Amino acid sequence: MLKIENLRKNYEDFSLDCSLEIRKGCVTGLIGQNGAGKSTTFKAILGLIATDGGTISIFGKDIRKFTARDKQDLGVVLSDSGFSGYLTVNDVIPVLDNLYESFDKSFFVEQVQKFQLPRSKKIKEFSTGMKAKLKVLVAISHNAKLLLLDEPTAGLDVIARDELLEMLREFMEKDEERSILISSHISSDLETMCDDIYMIHEGKIILHEDTDVLLSDYALLKVDAEQYEGLDRQYILRSKKENYGYSCLTDQKQYYMDNYPKIAIEKGNLDEVITMMIRGGRL
C-alpha cells in the first residue's frame, strides 16, 4: 500500500533516514518524541518537501508520478493544516464536492450531525475537538484507500479522542483493503488501533513490531546488581541503571520467566518500551 525505502532528508540540525511499509488492510502507528521526524516523514510522503534520497511508492506507484486522480485515493490530516477559519461546514461541503469525485455528501452530513458539528458556525470558533473531528471527517468522506494522519488526536480530551478513534475504526470496518498510517504521542491510541508500530528517534526507525507481539512478549526485568551480573543478556534490548539495580527491556518475556523464576518481571506497556528504547543503553 505504502512503501518507503531509505528516505533521506537533511536539515542543518536534523537528518531523516528511514524505511517503513504499510500493508493493505492494516493500521500502522508511527510513534516518537516531538522532533523525532514524524511530520517530516508525512510531508515527504505527500511531496510537500524535497527529499535527498530514497524512494516512496503508494499503491505500487512512485509518488513522483502521482497524478491528481491518484491523490483522490488519499485521505490526509496534517497537524498544521486545515480549512480557513472563516469558512463554515456549509461552505466546506461544495468545496469537497468539487475536489473529490467520490465525495459522499450524505455520509458527510450524517457524520456532521452525529458529532454535533455546527454547520453555520465559522471553523475558527470551533473547539479543538470539533476542528479535529472535522479534519478526520473530511479525510474519510471520499472513499480513500489510504489515510495519512499526523497527530490527529493531539490536544483532545479523552471523550473527543475516543469519538475520533471510533470514526477510524468504522472507516476500516467498511473495507478490509483500506489502510491507515497514524502518528501519535499518545500510546493508548496506538495500542488499541494499530496492527503494527514503528518507533522513530532522531530521524531513524529504532523499532518495528506487531502490536500484539509488543504487548505480549516485551517485558521489563527488574534486577539487583547481583542478578544483573548473572543474567543471560542475549535477549536484552536495552538496560538502564536504577536505584535498586537495573531495569532491562526484553522481547522474550517467556524465556526469562522460565529460566529466572526469582526475578521481577513486569509486562511492558508501550510507554515503557518507548522510554527504554530511547533512554536505555545497549549492552
C-alpha positions as a printed Julia matrix, in Angstrom:
283×3 Matrix{Float64}:
   0.0     0.0     0.0
   2.79    2.39    1.04
   6.5     1.62    0.93
   9.35    3.9     1.95
  12.92    2.8     1.32
  15.91    4.71    2.7
  14.08    8.03    2.68
  16.57   10.8     3.42
  16.06   14.46    4.23
  18.86   16.62    5.6
  18.45   19.86    7.51
  21.14   21.87    9.26
  20.42   20.3    12.66
  18.42   17.19   11.75
  18.65   14.25    9.34
  15.91   11.79    8.43
  16.85    8.32    7.18
  14.03    5.82    7.44
  12.27    2.9     5.8
   8.8     1.57    6.54
   5.94   -0.29    4.9
   2.17   -0.06    5.35
   0.4    -3.29    4.43
  -3.02   -3.48    2.82
  -5.8    -3.75    5.4
  -3.57   -2.65    8.29
  -3.4     0.29   10.67
   0.24    1.2    11.28
   1.42    3.56   14.0
   4.42    5.86   13.84
   5.48    6.96   17.3
   8.26    9.13   18.61
   9.09   12.24   20.59
   8.47   15.73   19.24
  11.19   16.44   16.7
  11.86   12.75   16.03
  10.9    13.02   12.35
   7.22   12.04   12.23
   5.92   15.18   10.49
   8.92   15.3     8.15
   8.1    11.75    7.07
   4.46   12.64    6.37
   5.41   15.75    4.39
   7.88   13.72    2.32
   5.23   11.07    1.58
   2.89   13.79    0.32
   5.57   15.51   -1.76
   5.35   18.68    0.32
   9.13   18.81    0.82
  12.01   17.89   -1.45
  13.95   14.83   -0.32
  17.65   14.0    -0.54
  17.35   10.34   -1.45
  15.35    7.15   -1.22
  12.07    6.07   -2.78
   8.41    6.39   -1.82
   5.7     4.39   -3.55
   1.96    4.35   -2.9
  -0.3     1.72   -4.47
   2.84    0.44   -6.2
   3.45    3.77   -7.95
   6.34    6.19   -7.37
   4.92    9.36   -5.81
   6.84   11.45   -8.32
   4.5    10.02  -10.95
   1.34   10.59   -8.91
  -1.46   12.38  -10.74
  -4.3    14.47   -9.32
  -6.54   11.42   -9.8
  -4.17    9.2    -7.81
  -4.28   11.67   -4.92
  -8.05   11.25   -4.7
  -7.41    7.87   -3.08
  -5.57    9.5    -0.16
  -7.17   10.94    2.96
  -4.86   13.31    4.8
  -4.76   15.01    8.2
  -1.72   17.14    8.99
  -1.19   18.73   12.39
  -0.59   22.2    10.95
  -3.18   22.33    8.16
  -6.9    22.65    7.66
  -9.61   24.82    6.15
  -9.68   28.58    6.58
 -11.17   29.51    9.93
 -13.51   31.92    8.18
 -15.36   29.1     6.4
 -18.29   27.15    7.81
 -19.12   23.47    7.36
 -21.78   24.57    4.86
 -19.02   26.35    2.89
 -16.78   23.27    3.01
 -19.35   20.86    1.52
 -19.36   22.28   -2.07
 -15.55   22.56   -1.95
 -15.25   18.86   -1.18
 -17.9    18.02   -3.75
 -15.8    19.69   -6.42
 -12.46   18.34   -5.2
 -13.33   14.65   -4.94
 -15.13   12.52   -7.49
 -16.19   10.06   -4.78
 -17.19   12.57   -2.1
 -20.08   11.07   -0.14
 -22.12   14.14    0.75
 -24.88   12.25    2.55
 -22.33   10.4     4.73
 -20.52   13.65    5.48
 -23.71   15.44    6.53
 -24.81   12.45    8.6
 -21.48   12.41   10.46
 -21.56   16.18   10.99
 -24.9    15.73   12.73
 -23.72   12.69   14.68
 -20.73   14.56   16.11
 -22.74   17.75   16.64
 -20.6    19.98   14.46
 -22.41   23.3    13.87
 -22.91   23.79   10.14
 -23.26   27.59   10.14
 -20.57   28.48   12.66
 -17.14   29.68   11.5
 -14.48   26.97   11.92
 -12.25   29.4    13.84
 -14.92   29.39   16.56
 -14.85   25.58   16.85
 -13.32   23.87   19.88
 -10.08   21.93   19.4
 -12.08   18.7    19.4
 -14.53   19.95   16.78
 -11.69   21.03   14.47
 -10.0    17.64   14.83
 -13.21   15.73   14.08
 -13.86   17.87   11.02
 -10.37   17.23    9.63
 -10.71   13.46   10.07
 -14.26   13.51    8.69
 -13.02   15.25    5.55
 -10.3    12.6     5.17
 -12.72    9.64    5.4
 -15.64   11.04    3.37
 -14.37   10.47   -0.18
 -13.72    6.7    -0.18
  -9.95    6.97    0.31
  -7.89    3.79    0.18
  -5.12    5.11    2.42
  -5.32    7.56    5.32
  -2.23    9.53    6.36
  -2.93   11.0     9.79
  -0.28   13.09   11.55
  -1.17   13.52   15.25
  -4.96   13.61   14.67
  -5.71   13.29   18.4
  -3.27   15.96   19.64
  -4.81   18.28   22.21
  -8.06   16.33   22.57
  -9.69   15.24   25.81
 -10.43   11.57   26.45
 -14.02   11.68   25.13
 -13.09   13.52   21.93
 -10.19   11.11   21.3
 -12.47    8.12   21.75
 -15.03    9.54   19.31
 -12.36   10.27   16.73
 -10.82    6.8    17.01
 -14.28    5.28   16.64
 -14.62    7.14   13.32
 -11.4     5.49   12.16
 -12.46    2.02   13.3
 -15.71    2.33   11.34
 -13.73    3.52    8.31
 -11.6     0.36    8.41
 -14.55   -1.96    9.0
 -16.27   -0.82    5.8
 -13.48   -2.06    3.52
 -10.84   -4.6     4.57
  -8.41   -3.36    1.9
  -8.12    0.14    3.35
  -5.02    1.15    5.32
  -4.01    3.85    7.78
  -0.69    5.36    8.79
  -1.2     7.29   12.02
   1.28    9.13   14.2
   0.62    9.94   17.84
   2.46   10.61   21.06
  -0.48    9.11   23.0
   0.45    5.46   23.31
  -3.02    4.22   24.28
  -4.34    5.36   20.9
  -1.82    3.19   19.11
  -2.19    0.18   21.4
  -5.91   -0.07   20.67
  -5.85    0.92   16.99
  -2.7    -0.38   15.35
  -1.7    -3.73   13.88
   1.97   -2.78   13.98
   4.1     0.07   15.25
   7.23    1.83   14.07
   9.23    3.85   16.59
  11.28    6.74   15.24
  14.04    8.54   17.15
  16.37   11.25   15.86
  15.25   10.57   12.29
  15.79    6.8    12.34
  13.47    3.84   12.87
  14.7     2.12   16.05
  11.92   -0.45   16.42
   9.25   -2.14   14.29
   6.95   -4.7    15.86
   3.44   -6.14   15.6
   1.37   -4.58   18.38
   0.19   -7.96   19.68
   3.78   -9.17   19.95
   4.88   -5.95   21.6
   2.16   -6.21   24.25
   2.57   -9.95   24.87
   6.3   -10.7    24.5
   8.0    -7.5    25.64
   8.68   -7.05   29.37
  10.78   -5.18   31.88
  13.11   -7.18   34.1
  13.76   -5.54   37.47
  17.01   -6.93   38.87
  19.58   -6.03   41.52
  23.29   -5.81   40.74
  23.96   -9.45   41.57
  21.05  -10.73   39.45
  22.15   -8.46   36.61
  25.64   -9.94   36.58
  24.23  -13.49   36.37
  21.66  -12.64   33.7
  21.77  -14.16   30.23
  21.63  -10.96   28.2
  21.24  -12.34   24.67
  17.58  -11.24   24.61
  18.04   -7.89   26.37
  17.35   -4.96   24.03
  18.12   -2.09   26.42
  19.12   -1.69   30.05
  19.03    1.25   32.43
  20.65    1.78   35.85
  18.1     2.37   38.6
  18.35    2.99   42.36
  17.6    -0.66   43.14
  19.8    -2.09   40.38
  18.83   -2.36   36.71
  15.75   -2.25   34.53
  16.11   -4.35   31.37
  13.88   -4.45   28.3
  13.42   -7.82   26.59
  11.29   -9.1    23.72
  11.47  -12.66   25.07
   9.47  -12.46   28.3
   8.74  -16.19   28.44
  12.43  -17.12   28.26
  13.18  -15.16   31.42
  10.04  -16.38   33.18
  11.11  -19.96   32.53
  14.78  -19.57   33.39
  14.79  -16.86   36.07
  11.76  -17.5    38.28
  13.1   -15.36   41.14
  13.5   -12.06   39.27
  10.74   -9.46   38.99
   9.23   -9.39   35.51
   6.71   -6.7    34.56
   4.61   -6.71   31.42
   5.77   -3.74   29.38
   3.31   -1.21   28.02
   4.06    0.97   25.02
   5.15    3.98   27.1
   7.71    1.89   28.96
   9.03    0.34   25.76
   9.43    3.8    24.24
  11.25    5.11   27.31
  13.63    2.16   27.42
  14.34    2.2    23.69
  15.21    5.91   23.82
  16.83    6.29   27.27
  18.13    2.8    27.93
  21.62    1.77   26.88
  22.64   -1.07   24.6
  24.62   -3.91   26.13
